[in-house]
Amino acid sequence: MKVTAASVTLLVAAALPELCAALPTKRDDNSVPTEIQILNFALTLEHLENAFYTQGLQKYTQQDFLNADLPAWARGRWNQIAQHESTHVSFLESVIGDQAVQPCTYSFPDTDPMSFVTTSFKLETVGVSAYSGAAQFLANSDYITSSGAILAVEARQSAWINSAVLNANPWNTAFDTPLSLNHVWTIASGVVVSCPSSNMPLPVKAFPALTFPADAQPGQTVQVSFNATTTSEPLYVAFIAGLGATYVPLSPQMTVEIPSTLQGVVFPVITSSNTAVTDNVTIAGPTFLSFDFNSDGVDVA
């Protein structure tokens, strides 16, 4: 029996129908990005990561890391991660050729070594979601293979940061979380100030930013905020995790109860649907939440 990507998708859909609602399969304009656009989107994210590590390692010395009670070996690993991201940039530039986009100007949120660590974890994790979500638009087998190889490294780096450095869980669920291009860009664009006008236009747009309390935890009722035009129709928060989403009504007071069953990285989105998280029903978000759990599967607040 020949196993293809299509047959795997059908098997998943048949066996796990409740998980398929969040799969990033539909764009609001039904357009299909070209492979060069997808590769340039990946390069845009790699430029962002490359700039983050270059700037961060210039700002924070080994002594700064030690003063923040980080392991003596940690900064050396980040030097290696920085080299990986630089290599990813060079590789994608060589593949794309003269159509390759140039780096943007960024404003990163880190102000000390620990916020550098948490920002690094977020960037690597979103990078994994970006590659897995964009894979559906690739047909060239060489592009699929190389993108998968990069995705695997991003996933290893994300796992290392959260487990070896932050002493938390190295994974989330049995499935990682693919995100749509626009959902990824909504998160990534938060640190982008401007991009060169000569860059190829990318088939992405950012939804309004969504904010949760910094200390939000599963089981809590929290107030969220976003700046988007809404109607009288009911709104929901779709908590995307793995291949599915858990939908919870958003109250008129902009409060929502975070499901107590959520663990690991979760991407909440404000949506007008309680059955789908496609672009045409997205109101705001996603944002990035991480609910740590220990080796016994117990939440660590």
N, C-alpha and C positions, 0 to 999 in steps of 0.2 A: 504493500500500500504506500503510495506516495503522499507524504505529508507536506502540505503547502500552507502558506500564511492564511489563505482563505479558509482551508479546512480547519485549522486551529481556531480561527475566529468563530466558525460555525459550531465547533464542539463546545467552546466556552459559552456561546449564546444559548445552546441547548441545555447545557448542564447547569449554568448559573445565570438564569435570566434576570434575577434581581440585581446582578452586578453590572449589567450592561448599560444602565441608564446614564452613567457618567462618562462612558467612553467618548473621547473627543472626536466625533465623527461628522459633525455638521457645522458648517460655517454659515453665518447669517446671510451671505450673498450667494451661497452655493457654488462659489468659485473654487477652482483647484489650483493651488500655487504650483509654479514650475519647480523642478528640482534645483535649479540654480537659486531661486528665491529661498527655498528651504535651506540650502547650504549656506547662503548668506545670512539667514536668520541664525543658524548655528554659529557662524563666524561672529555675528554681532554679540551673541552671548559669551563666546570665548574671549573676544576683545574685552568685554566687561570684566570677566573673571581675571584675565591677565593683568588688567590695569589695577584691579583691587589688590592682588597679591604683590605686584610691583610697588605700589604706593604704601601698602601696609608694612611690608618688610623693610622699607626705607624708614618708616616712622618708628617702628618698635624694635629695639635691640634685644639681644639675648638677655641682658640684665632686666629689661622691661618685662620680658616673659617670666623670668624667675621671680621678680617682685610681685607679679600677679599670681604667684603660686602655681604656675604652669610647669609641667615636667621639663627637665633640662633638655630632653631630646625633642621636645615638641617643635621648636622653631626650625630645626633641621628638616623635619618632615614637611613643614610648610614651604621651605625652600624647594623641596622636591615637587610639591604640588604646583608651585609657581612655575617650575620648569615644565611640568606636564601641560599647563595651560598655554605657555608660550609655544610649546611644540604643537598643540592643537591649532593654534592660530596659524602657524607657519604651514602646517599640513593643509588646512582648509584654503588658505590663500593660494597654495600651489595647485590645488584641485580646481578652484574657481577661475584662477587666472586674472585677466585685467578687469573683470567685472566684480572682483572682491571688494567688499565694503571696507571702509577705514574706521579706526576707533572713534568713538564718540567722546564727549566730555562728561565726566561723572562727578557726583557728589555722594560719597559713601558715608554711612551713618556711624562707622566705628570711631571711637574716641580714646580707646585704651585697648590693651591686649585682649581682655575678655570679650569686649564687644567685637573685636576683630575675629575672635574664635566663633562667636555665635553668628556673625554675618557670613563667615566662611561656610558654616554648616548650612545656612539658608541658601546661599548661592549654589553650592554643590547639589543640594537636594532638588532645588528648582531646575537645575541643569539636567538631572536625571529625568524629571517629568517632561522637560522640553524635548529631549531626544526621543523618549518613548512615545510622546504624543504626536511628534512630527513624522515618525517612521511610516505612517500610512501613506504619506505623499511621495515616498521614494519607490522607484521601480528599478533603477540601475543596481544590479547586485553588488558592484564594488562600493557604491555609496552606502548601501544597507549594511554591508560588512564593516566598513570603516566607522560608520556612525555607531554601530553596535559596540565596536571596540572602545570608542570614546565614552559611550554611555557607561560601560562596565567600569572604567577608571573613575568616572565621576561618582558612581555608586560606592566604590571602594573608599574613595576619599570622604564621602559623606558619612559612611559607616564608621570610619576610623575617628573622625572628629567627635561624633556623638558618643562613641563607646570608650575609646582609649583615652580621650582628652576630657570629655565631659562626664564620663562614668555613667552613661545612660544606655539606652537600647541602641543596638547597631542596625536594626531594621524596624519596620512598622508592622505590616501584615504580611500575609503570604504573597500579596501582589503589591508592587509599587504603583504610584499614581501617575498615569499619563494625563497631561493637561493640553488643552487646545492652544493654538498659537496665540490667540488673543488673551487667554487667561495667563499664559506665561509672560507675555509682554506687559500685562497689567502689573505684575509683580516687578519685573525687571526694569520697567521704565521709571519706577520710583527713584532710581539712582542716576538716571540719565538726564543731563542738563540740556545737551544739544548734540546733534550729529551732523557731519559734513553734508552740505547740500548736494555734493557730487555723488553721494552714496545711492545705490540702486534703491528705489522705493520698495519697502517690504510689505507683504500682504497682511499687515497686523494693525490693530488698533488697541488702545488701552481703555478699559472700562473705568468708571470712577473708583477711586480708592475706597477700600473698606477697612475699618479699624475696629479691633476688639481690644478690651482691656489687656494690658501686658501680663497680668497675673491670672487670666482666665483659665479655668480648669473644668474638666468634665463634671457634669452634675450641677454646675452653677447656672443661675440665671443672670445674664450680663446684658449691659446696654451696648449696642453697636452704633457706629456712625458712618455715614457716607453722604456724598453730595451728588445726588442724582434726581432727576425728575421722576416722580412716581404718580400713579393713578390711584383710584379707589379700589382697584383689584387687590386681592390678598397677595401678600408677599411671603416668601419662605427663605430660610437659610438652608442651603444645600451644603452639608459637610462632606466634601469629597475625600475619600480615602480608599486606596487600592483601586479596584475596578468599579466601585459603586459610590453611592452617595446616600446619606441619611438626611431626610427632609424634615425640618421643624418649622412651624409657623412663626413668623415675625410679628410681634404684637404692634399695635398702633403707637405704643410708647418706645418702639425700637428696641425691645428686649427680646431675648431668645434664651431658651434653656439648652445648654450644650449637652448632648446625649452622654450619659454616664458610661456608655460602652466604648467610646472612642479612645484609641491609644495611638501613640506615635505622631507622625506628621499628618496634619489635616489641613485641607484648603477650603475654608468656608466661602460661599458665593451667595449673594442676594439674587434670588430668581423669582420670576412670576409664575413658575411651574413647580408642582410638587412631584413631577415624574421625569424631568429632564434638566440637564445643565448645559444646554446648547447656547450658542452665542445669541440667538434671537430672543431668548428669555432671560438672559443675564442682565441684571440691573446694576450691580456693583461687585467689585472683587474679581478674583479671590484675594485673600490675605493668607498669611502663613502662620499656623499654630503648631506647636510641638508639645505633645503630652507624653512625658517620659514614663517608662515603666521598667521595673527591675527584672532580674533573671527568673523570678517566680511569676512574672506577668502582673505584678501589683503596681498600680499607679504610684508615681513618685512626684508629689506636688512640688 
